Amino acid sequence: MNDRAVNRPLQAAAYAFAILTSLLFLYPYWWMIVSAFRPTRAIMSAPLRPWPETLSFSIFTEIGRIGGVHLATYVTNSLVITTLSTLLGVIVTALGAYALTRRPKAPGFALIRYGFLVTIMYPYMLLVIPVYLVMFRLGLLGSYAGIILFLALGPLQFFLFEQFFRKIPPEVIEAAIIDGASEWRILTRVVLPMAAPITATVALITFLLNWSQWFPIMVISRSPDTYTLPVALLSMNSELGSNFQGIMALAVLTTLPITVLFLLAQKRAMEGMAAGAVKG
């Protein structure tokens, strides 16, 4: 009996364990989808039922207006705020990481770098008063600009870009300098094309993080007109109380876009993470 035949039972057991573990983690999401089609009374009487009694989409019509604001407004806010904050965050963190990598001894750059890294460990809850005061001073409370600017702050994204830029061979930059390329040309024609995988990864991570944010938006917003889907979900929870079906239906609408996006882009994201780890 060869080693391959001996290893087959172990491989089958490993696959079976992986499948069972995956189903265990997927069950809460499946339960949420099923509960979106079940009345609250049915959910309370038989919470573990794996399929709905009837397939009715009426609940999605009922949640068409939450807190006096149309559901389409929350969807539009989520798309606009998340997209713009992602674009701004990727651009700012990429430029900042490149500048700090190229000029690490410039005055104040080391302090900025450590400030970015410290904010990774800083919980959002401790930023309530500082964020509110800063936005108040800037006159950005209750505005889309204030929300987008705050969400564009990405310490984790900065760290990923910095690690990638540090591993670019110095000879590549020196060759461009010898050819007479300016700093901007080096960045746009040499560095950024090399950083395409990590840029895609950072963009995906930023989009997923910003889509799910609710706390900073509640602090900066002054009316439901600037709320996103996660904030609307919290508002609905307090407004409808025990209407679990409505809450689950809105949760499905909130999580479905980022779930689909992650499934479509996860391969590219993993490639970007690997490129950032082994580049150079």
C-alpha positions as CSV (number, residue, x, y, z in Angstrom):
1,M,0.0,0.0,0.0
2,N,1.5,3.3,-1.1
3,D,1.5,6.6,0.8
4,R,-1.1,8.1,-1.5
5,A,-3.6,5.3,-0.5
6,V,-2.8,5.7,3.1
7,N,-3.4,9.5,3.0
8,R,-6.8,9.3,1.2
9,P,-8.8,8.6,4.4
10,L,-7.0,11.5,6.1
11,Q,-7.7,13.8,3.1
12,A,-11.4,12.7,3.1
13,A,-11.6,13.4,6.9
14,A,-10.0,16.8,6.4
15,Y,-12.4,17.7,3.6
16,A,-15.4,16.6,5.6
17,F,-14.2,18.6,8.6
18,A,-13.7,21.7,6.4
19,I,-17.1,21.3,4.8
20,L,-18.8,21.0,8.2
21,T,-17.0,24.0,9.5
22,S,-17.9,26.0,6.5
23,L,-21.6,25.1,6.9
24,L,-21.4,26.0,10.6
25,F,-20.2,29.5,9.7
26,L,-22.6,29.9,6.8
27,Y,-25.7,28.9,8.8
28,P,-26.2,32.3,10.5
29,Y,-26.3,34.0,7.1
30,W,-28.7,31.4,5.8
31,W,-30.9,31.8,8.9
32,M,-30.9,35.6,8.2
33,I,-32.1,35.1,4.6
34,V,-34.8,32.6,5.6
35,S,-36.0,34.8,8.4
36,A,-36.5,37.7,5.9
37,F,-39.3,35.6,4.4
38,R,-40.9,34.5,7.7
39,P,-43.4,36.5,9.8
40,T,-42.2,37.5,13.3
41,R,-44.7,35.1,15.0
42,A,-43.3,32.2,13.0
43,I,-39.7,33.1,13.8
44,M,-40.6,33.2,17.5
45,S,-42.5,29.9,17.5
46,A,-40.0,28.0,15.4
47,P,-36.7,29.9,15.2
48,L,-34.6,27.0,13.9
49,R,-36.8,26.2,10.9
50,P,-34.3,26.0,7.9
51,W,-36.8,27.2,5.2
52,P,-39.7,29.7,5.1
53,E,-43.3,28.6,5.2
54,T,-44.1,30.7,2.2
55,L,-42.0,32.7,-0.2
56,S,-43.4,36.3,0.1
57,F,-41.5,39.5,-0.8
58,S,-44.1,41.8,0.9
59,I,-41.7,42.7,3.7
60,F,-39.4,44.5,1.3
61,T,-42.3,46.8,0.4
62,E,-43.0,47.4,4.0
63,I,-39.5,48.5,4.7
64,G,-39.5,50.9,1.8
65,R,-39.6,53.8,4.2
66,I,-37.7,53.8,7.5
67,G,-37.7,56.8,9.9
68,G,-39.4,59.0,7.3
69,V,-36.7,58.4,4.7
70,H,-37.1,56.2,1.6
71,L,-35.0,53.1,1.5
72,A,-33.5,54.2,-1.8
73,T,-32.0,57.2,0.0
74,Y,-30.1,54.9,2.4
75,V,-28.9,52.7,-0.6
76,T,-27.7,55.8,-2.5
77,N,-26.0,57.2,0.6
78,S,-24.2,53.9,1.1
79,L,-23.0,53.6,-2.5
80,V,-21.9,57.3,-2.8
81,I,-20.3,57.6,0.6
82,T,-18.5,54.2,0.4
83,T,-17.3,54.7,-3.1
84,L,-16.0,58.3,-2.6
85,S,-14.4,57.5,0.7
86,T,-12.7,54.5,-0.8
87,L,-11.3,56.4,-3.7
88,L,-10.1,59.3,-1.5
89,G,-8.7,56.9,1.1
90,V,-6.7,54.8,-1.4
91,I,-5.3,57.9,-3.1
92,V,-4.3,59.6,0.2
93,T,-2.8,56.6,1.8
94,A,-0.9,55.6,-1.3
95,L,0.6,59.1,-1.7
96,G,1.3,59.3,2.0
97,A,2.9,55.9,2.2
98,Y,5.0,56.6,-0.9
99,A,6.2,60.0,0.5
100,L,7.1,58.5,3.9
101,T,8.9,55.6,2.2
102,R,10.9,57.9,-0.1
103,R,11.7,60.5,2.5
104,P,11.7,58.7,5.9
105,K,13.9,61.3,7.5
106,A,11.9,64.4,6.5
107,P,10.8,66.6,9.4
108,G,7.6,65.3,11.0
109,F,7.3,62.2,8.7
110,A,8.3,59.8,11.4
111,L,5.6,61.2,13.8
112,I,3.0,61.0,11.1
113,R,3.9,57.3,10.5
114,Y,3.7,56.4,14.1
115,G,0.4,58.3,14.4
116,F,-1.1,56.2,11.6
117,L,0.1,53.0,13.2
118,V,-1.2,54.0,16.6
119,T,-4.7,54.6,15.2
120,I,-4.9,51.0,14.2
121,M,-5.2,50.1,17.9
122,Y,-7.4,53.0,18.8
123,P,-11.1,52.1,19.1
124,Y,-13.7,54.2,17.4
125,M,-15.7,54.6,20.6
126,L,-12.9,56.8,22.1
127,L,-13.1,59.1,19.1
128,V,-16.6,60.4,19.7
129,I,-15.7,63.7,21.3
130,P,-12.6,64.5,19.2
131,V,-14.4,63.7,15.9
132,Y,-17.5,65.7,16.9
133,L,-15.3,68.7,17.9
134,V,-13.2,68.6,14.8
135,M,-16.2,68.4,12.5
136,F,-17.9,71.1,14.4
137,R,-14.9,73.4,14.0
138,L,-14.7,72.7,10.3
139,G,-18.4,73.2,9.8
140,L,-18.8,69.7,8.5
141,L,-21.3,68.3,10.9
142,G,-24.3,66.7,9.2
143,S,-22.6,66.9,5.8
144,Y,-21.6,64.2,3.3
145,A,-18.1,65.7,3.1
146,G,-17.5,65.3,6.8
147,I,-18.5,61.6,6.7
148,I,-16.4,60.9,3.6
149,L,-13.4,62.7,5.0
150,F,-13.5,60.7,8.2
151,L,-14.0,57.3,6.5
152,A,-11.1,58.1,4.2
153,L,-8.7,57.8,7.1
154,G,-7.2,54.4,6.7
155,P,-4.3,53.4,9.0
156,L,-4.5,49.8,8.0
157,Q,-4.4,50.7,4.3
158,F,-1.5,53.0,4.9
159,F,0.4,50.2,6.5
160,L,-0.2,47.8,3.6
161,F,1.0,50.4,1.1
162,E,4.0,51.3,3.1
163,Q,5.1,47.7,3.5
164,F,4.8,47.2,-0.3
165,F,6.7,50.4,-1.2
166,R,9.5,49.4,1.2
167,K,10.1,46.2,-0.7
168,I,10.4,47.7,-4.1
169,P,14.1,47.2,-5.2
170,P,16.0,50.5,-4.9
171,E,17.7,49.8,-8.2
172,V,14.3,50.3,-9.9
173,I,14.0,53.8,-8.5
174,E,17.6,54.7,-9.1
175,A,17.3,53.6,-12.8
176,A,14.4,55.9,-13.3
177,I,16.2,58.8,-11.6
178,I,19.3,58.2,-13.9
179,D,16.9,58.4,-16.9
180,G,15.8,61.8,-15.7
181,A,12.4,60.9,-14.4
182,S,10.7,63.3,-12.0
183,E,9.3,62.1,-8.7
184,W,5.8,62.3,-10.0
185,R,6.8,60.3,-13.1
186,I,8.5,57.7,-11.0
187,L,5.3,57.3,-8.9
188,T,2.9,57.2,-11.8
189,R,4.9,55.3,-14.4
190,V,7.0,53.0,-12.3
191,V,5.7,52.5,-8.7
192,L,1.9,52.5,-9.2
193,P,1.9,49.9,-12.1
194,M,4.0,47.6,-9.8
195,A,1.5,48.3,-7.0
196,A,-1.6,47.4,-9.0
197,P,-2.2,44.1,-7.0
198,I,-1.9,45.8,-3.6
199,T,-3.9,48.7,-4.7
200,A,-6.8,46.4,-5.7
201,T,-6.5,44.7,-2.3
202,V,-6.5,48.0,-0.4
203,A,-9.5,49.3,-2.4
204,L,-11.4,46.1,-1.6
205,I,-10.6,46.2,2.1
206,T,-11.5,49.9,2.3
207,F,-14.8,49.4,0.5
208,L,-15.8,46.5,2.8
209,L,-14.8,48.4,5.9
210,N,-16.5,51.7,5.0
211,W,-19.7,50.0,3.8
212,S,-20.2,48.5,7.3
213,Q,-19.4,51.6,9.3
214,W,-22.2,53.0,11.4
215,F,-20.7,54.7,14.5
216,P,-18.8,57.6,12.8
217,I,-21.9,58.3,10.6
218,M,-24.2,58.5,13.6
219,V,-21.7,60.9,15.3
220,I,-21.3,63.2,12.3
221,S,-24.9,63.1,10.9
222,R,-27.6,65.4,12.1
223,S,-30.5,63.9,10.2
224,P,-31.5,60.5,8.7
225,D,-31.0,62.0,5.2
226,T,-27.3,61.2,5.5
227,Y,-27.7,57.8,7.0
228,T,-26.4,54.6,5.3
229,L,-27.8,51.2,5.3
230,P,-26.1,50.0,8.5
231,V,-27.3,53.1,10.4
232,A,-30.8,52.6,8.9
233,L,-30.7,49.0,10.3
234,L,-30.0,50.3,13.8
235,S,-32.8,52.9,13.4
236,M,-35.2,50.2,12.2
237,N,-34.3,48.1,15.2
238,S,-35.3,50.8,17.6
239,E,-38.3,51.9,15.6
240,L,-39.9,48.5,14.9
241,G,-38.9,46.8,18.1
242,S,-39.5,43.1,17.7
243,N,-40.3,43.0,14.0
244,F,-37.5,40.5,13.3
245,Q,-38.7,39.9,9.7
246,G,-38.2,43.5,8.8
247,I,-34.8,43.6,10.5
248,M,-33.6,40.5,8.8
249,A,-34.9,41.7,5.4
250,L,-32.9,45.0,5.7
251,A,-29.9,43.0,7.0
252,V,-30.0,40.9,3.8
253,L,-30.1,44.1,1.7
254,T,-27.2,45.5,3.7
255,T,-24.9,42.5,3.5
256,L,-25.7,41.2,0.1
257,P,-23.7,43.7,-2.0
258,I,-20.5,43.3,0.0
259,T,-20.8,39.6,0.1
260,V,-21.1,39.4,-3.7
261,L,-18.2,41.9,-4.1
262,F,-16.0,39.9,-1.8
263,L,-16.8,36.6,-3.6
264,L,-15.9,38.2,-7.0
265,A,-12.8,39.9,-5.8
266,Q,-11.3,37.6,-3.2
267,K,-8.9,36.0,-5.6
268,R,-7.4,39.3,-6.6
269,A,-7.3,40.4,-3.0
270,M,-5.3,37.3,-2.0
271,E,-2.9,37.9,-4.9
272,G,-2.4,41.4,-3.7
273,M,-1.7,40.3,-0.1
274,A,0.8,37.7,-1.4
275,A,2.5,40.4,-3.6
276,G,2.8,42.7,-0.6
277,A,4.4,39.9,1.4
278,V,7.0,38.5,-1.0
279,K,7.7,41.5,-3.3
280,G,11.4,42.1,-3.7
